Amino acid sequence: MPPNPGSEGTPKSTGSIKDLILEQEETASLIKNRSLLEPNEIVDEERIVGRDTQLTDITQHLRVAISNERPPNLLLYGPSGTGKSLIINAVCQNIVELCESRDIRFGVIQMNCQNVGTLGATVYELVRKVANDIGTTVDVPEHGIPNKKKWRELYRLINEHYDTVVFILDELDMLVGRRDKDEPAFSRLLYQLSRAGSTDEINAQVSVTAITNDTKMMESVGSRALSSFTPEDVHFSDYDANQLREILQAREDAFHEDALSDDVIPLAAAFAAQTNGDARKAIDLMRTAGSIAERTGADKVREEHVREAQDKVEKNRVLEVTRGISTQKKLCLFATAAVARETGTGAAKSPTGYRVYQYLTGTLSSDQYHQETYVNKMKELTTYSLVETERKSQGPHSGSYLEFTFGENPETIIETLREDSRLDDVHDDELRTIVNAQLRQ
């Protein structure tokens, strides 16, 4: 006998689906403008706060474009959610408008390099974005041709439609691709773009802005690319709690008047400041808290909604990442988080983490790999922004080790990983005893 569709879960409304939608719209009375609570929304410049120094530096570097001169190459670096993309986009948008008023053909082509893959795919994506910006079609296929022909098509479109073009390459360090003589794809991309103006193939002026979270990215750039790229550096540090509070106050009108209790913004800013000063997290936290308050029929967004949102945002993000990683990576991450939880600093030394990993694999009768493999798997997890790594010395005669630092609460990592039933045999009391014994050593 087929189940009654309305017999489980939330009771079905007696009206139509449209009635249900309208009924929900009526109760959603706290958030007025949801777009302001989207972390990647490009906001008006009066809402940009806490980045005066970086805004001034980038403006000074790029302003020469309004005199039809080539801007210098830029390197914007710093942790995720610190305003790098926000500032460069805001400045370029204003330069585009000023250049239009002076009949200067200034173009801005932005690409996120995280999921592009190879150098060939990247060049084609740049061609496609340029063609889209100028309203034309691409005359080369995506596959089956040498990269040289893709570069020629890119240069042709630039020459025909721009006096100056700025390429903004976001998360450039993620473009590793196939290595050529141990040189990552992002290094070869920087070389080709930054030397474009010095070749006979291109007449327009080309400037490159590289954006990265990795402060050591330039160490992997080849010597040829280094000599041609030579960027002006602009550093973005973490936002502190006061700056995050200003950012949230600048978007407070996303909510209806009097929809926020007085403690909401300070608490959301404090939570975000504890997790690496990420403005995107602060904004997402406010959006989630508002949605929770609306769903429960509250008359205001209150402290308890922010706390519930904090738990939800952390767990959702960690769950999304951990669901897709291999069992071995889960064990490495679980062991390291268990160490970081007990240190109280959110950090774990690689030798200690590895010994706890050995305990886990022994308890679960799982494959056990050497310490080098454990370290490499933890390094791979840095691409998900769950952990950061830093090499530290134990002293002049004791060698060095890697320290893994968690951006999220290690307890959240552990709770989320425990949703995998294969970890049921790891008892928390025993795990804590093992970890503390290793820390005492």
Backbone hydrogen bonds, N-H to C=O, Kabsch-Sander energy under -0.5 kcal/mol:
donor,donor_aa,acceptor,acceptor_aa,energy
7,S,4,N,-2.4
20,L,16,S,-2.0
21,I,17,I,-2.5
22,L,18,K,-2.6
23,E,19,D,-2.4
24,Q,20,L,-2.3
25,E,21,I,-2.1
26,E,22,L,-1.8
27,T,23,E,-1.4
28,A,24,Q,-1.3
29,S,27,T,-1.9
32,K,30,L,-0.5
32,K,254,A,-3.0
33,N,254,A,-2.5
36,L,33,N,-1.0
37,L,34,R,-1.7
38,E,35,S,-1.5
41,E,38,E,-1.9
43,V,41,E,-0.8
47,R,44,D,-2.1
48,I,45,E,-1.5
49,V,47,R,-0.8
55,L,51,R,-2.4
56,T,52,D,-2.3
57,D,53,T,-2.4
58,I,54,Q,-2.6
59,T,55,L,-2.1
60,Q,56,T,-2.3
61,H,57,D,-1.9
62,L,58,I,-2.5
63,R,59,T,-2.1
65,A,62,L,-2.1
66,I,63,R,-1.9
67,S,64,V,-1.6
68,N,65,A,-1.8
69,E,64,V,-1.8
74,L,208,V,-2.3
75,L,232,E,-2.4
76,L,210,A,-3.0
77,Y,75,L,-0.6
77,Y,234,V,-1.9
78,G,212,T,-1.4
82,T,79,P,-0.8
87,I,83,G,-2.5
88,I,84,K,-2.0
89,N,85,S,-2.2
90,A,86,L,-1.9
91,V,87,I,-2.5
92,C,88,I,-2.4
93,Q,89,N,-2.3
94,N,90,A,-1.5
95,I,91,V,-2.1
96,V,92,C,-2.6
97,E,93,Q,-1.6
98,L,94,N,-2.1
99,C,95,I,-2.8
100,E,96,V,-2.3
101,S,97,E,-1.5
102,R,98,L,-0.6
102,R,99,C,-1.0
103,D,100,E,-1.3
104,I,99,C,-2.8
105,R,103,D,-0.5
106,F,104,I,-1.4
107,G,164,T,-2.5
109,I,166,V,-2.6
110,Q,108,V,-0.6
111,M,168,I,-2.6
113,C,111,M,-0.6
113,C,170,D,-2.9
116,V,113,C,-0.9
117,G,113,C,-0.6
118,T,116,V,-0.8
122,T,118,T,-1.7
123,V,119,L,-2.5
124,Y,120,G,-2.1
125,E,121,A,-2.0
126,L,122,T,-2.2
127,V,123,V,-2.3
128,R,124,Y,-2.7
129,K,125,E,-2.3
130,V,126,L,-2.5
131,A,127,V,-2.6
132,N,128,R,-2.3
133,D,129,K,-2.2
134,I,130,V,-1.9
135,G,131,A,-0.8
136,T,131,A,-2.7
149,K,146,P,-1.0
150,K,146,P,-1.0
151,W,147,N,-2.5
152,R,148,K,-2.0
153,E,149,K,-1.9
154,L,150,K,-2.2
155,Y,151,W,-2.7
156,R,152,R,-2.4
157,L,153,E,-2.2
158,I,154,L,-2.2
159,N,155,Y,-2.9
160,E,156,R,-2.0
161,H,157,L,-1.3
162,Y,158,I,-2.4
163,D,105,R,-3.2
164,T,105,R,-2.0
165,V,205,Q,-2.7
166,V,107,G,-2.6
167,F,165,V,-0.5
167,F,207,S,-2.9
168,I,109,I,-2.8
168,I,166,V,-0.6
169,L,167,F,-0.7
169,L,209,T,-3.0
170,D,111,M,-2.4
170,D,168,I,-0.9
172,L,169,L,-0.7
172,L,211,I,-2.1
174,M,171,E,-1.8
175,L,172,L,-2.1
176,V,174,M,-1.6
180,D,183,E,-1.8
181,K,179,R,-0.6
183,E,180,D,-1.1
185,A,176,V,-3.0
186,F,175,L,-1.7
187,S,184,P,-0.8
188,R,184,P,-1.4
189,L,185,A,-2.4
190,L,186,F,-2.2
191,Y,187,S,-2.0
192,Q,188,R,-2.3
193,L,189,L,-2.5
194,S,190,L,-2.4
195,R,191,Y,-1.5
196,A,193,L,-0.8
198,S,195,R,-1.5
199,T,196,A,-1.6
202,I,199,T,-0.7
205,Q,163,D,-2.7
207,S,165,V,-2.4
209,T,167,F,-3.4
210,A,74,L,-2.7
210,A,208,V,-0.6
211,I,169,L,-2.6
212,T,76,L,-2.3
215,T,213,N,-0.8
217,M,214,D,-1.6
219,E,216,K,-1.4
220,S,217,M,-2.2
221,V,218,M,-1.0
226,L,222,G,-2.4
227,S,223,S,-2.0
228,S,224,R,-1.3
229,F,225,A,-2.9
230,T,226,L,-1.4
232,E,73,N,-2.8
233,D,231,P,-0.5
234,V,75,L,-2.7
236,F,77,Y,-2.8
237,S,235,H,-0.6
239,Y,277,G,-1.6
244,L,240,D,-2.5
245,R,241,A,-2.0
246,E,242,N,-1.9
247,I,243,Q,-2.2
248,L,244,L,-2.4
249,Q,245,R,-2.5
250,A,246,E,-1.9
251,R,248,L,-1.0
252,E,249,Q,-1.1
254,A,251,R,-2.1
255,F,252,E,-2.0
256,H,30,L,-2.8
259,A,256,H,-1.8
261,S,301,V,-2.4
264,V,261,S,-1.7
267,L,263,D,-1.7
268,A,264,V,-2.6
269,A,265,I,-2.6
270,A,266,P,-2.0
271,F,267,L,-2.5
272,A,268,A,-2.2
273,A,269,A,-2.2
274,Q,270,A,-1.6
275,T,271,F,-1.0
276,N,273,A,-0.5
276,N,274,Q,-0.5
277,G,272,A,-1.3
278,D,272,A,-0.9
278,D,275,T,-0.6
279,A,81,G,-3.0
279,A,277,G,-0.6
282,A,278,D,-1.6
283,I,279,A,-2.5
284,D,280,R,-2.6
285,L,281,K,-2.3
286,M,282,A,-1.7
287,R,283,I,-2.2
288,T,284,D,-2.5
289,A,285,L,-2.5
290,G,286,M,-2.4
291,S,287,R,-2.2
292,I,288,T,-2.4
293,A,289,A,-2.3
294,E,290,G,-2.3
295,R,291,S,-2.5
296,T,292,I,-1.7
297,G,294,E,-1.3
298,A,293,A,-2.5
301,V,259,A,-3.2
302,R,300,K,-0.6
305,H,302,R,-0.8
306,V,302,R,-1.5
307,R,303,E,-2.4
308,E,304,E,-2.1
309,A,305,H,-2.3
310,Q,306,V,-2.4
311,D,307,R,-1.8
312,K,308,E,-2.2
313,V,309,A,-3.2
314,E,310,Q,-2.1
315,K,311,D,-2.4
316,N,312,K,-2.8
317,R,313,V,-2.0
318,V,314,E,-2.4
319,L,315,K,-2.9
320,E,316,N,-2.3
321,V,317,R,-1.7
322,T,318,V,-3.1
323,R,319,L,-2.1
324,G,320,E,-0.5
324,G,321,V,-1.1
325,I,322,T,-0.9
330,K,326,S,-2.1
331,L,327,T,-2.3
332,C,328,Q,-2.3
333,L,329,K,-2.8
334,F,330,K,-2.9
335,A,331,L,-2.4
336,T,332,C,-2.1
337,A,333,L,-2.6
338,A,334,F,-2.1
339,V,335,A,-1.5
340,A,336,T,-2.5
341,R,337,A,-2.3
342,E,338,A,-1.1
343,T,339,V,-1.8
344,G,340,A,-1.2
346,G,340,A,-1.1
348,A,404,F,-2.3
350,S,402,L,-2.9
353,G,349,K,-2.6
354,Y,350,S,-2.4
355,R,351,P,-1.8
356,V,352,T,-1.9
357,Y,353,G,-2.1
358,Q,354,Y,-2.3
359,Y,355,R,-1.7
360,L,356,V,-2.3
361,T,357,Y,-2.7
362,G,358,Q,-2.1
363,T,359,Y,-2.5
364,L,360,L,-2.4
365,S,362,G,-0.7
366,S,361,T,-2.5
374,Y,370,H,-2.0
375,V,371,Q,-2.6
376,N,372,E,-2.3
377,K,373,T,-2.4
378,M,374,Y,-2.0
379,K,375,V,-2.4
380,E,376,N,-2.0
381,L,377,K,-1.3
382,T,379,K,-1.4
383,T,380,E,-1.4
384,Y,381,L,-1.2
385,S,382,T,-1.6
386,L,381,L,-1.1
387,V,381,L,-0.5
388,E,405,T,-2.4
390,E,403,E,-1.5
392,K,401,Y,-3.2
394,Q,399,G,-2.7
398,S,395,G,-1.2
399,G,395,G,-0.5
401,Y,392,K,-2.6
403,E,390,E,-2.6
404,F,348,A,-3.2
404,F,402,L,-0.5
405,T,388,E,-2.7
405,T,403,E,-0.5
406,F,346,G,-3.2
407,G,386,L,-1.6
408,E,386,L,-0.6
412,T,409,N,-1.0
413,I,409,N,-1.5
414,I,410,P,-2.4
415,E,411,E,-2.7
416,T,412,T,-2.3
417,L,413,I,-2.6
418,R,414,I,-1.8
419,E,416,T,-1.6
420,D,417,L,-2.0
421,S,419,E,-0.7
423,L,420,D,-2.2
424,D,421,S,-1.9
426,V,423,L,-1.7
427,H,425,D,-0.9
431,L,427,H,-2.5
432,R,428,D,-2.8
433,T,429,D,-1.9
434,I,430,E,-2.5
435,V,431,L,-2.6
436,N,432,R,-2.6
437,A,433,T,-2.0
438,Q,434,I,-2.1
439,L,435,V,-2.4
440,R,436,N,-1.9
441,Q,437,A,-1.1
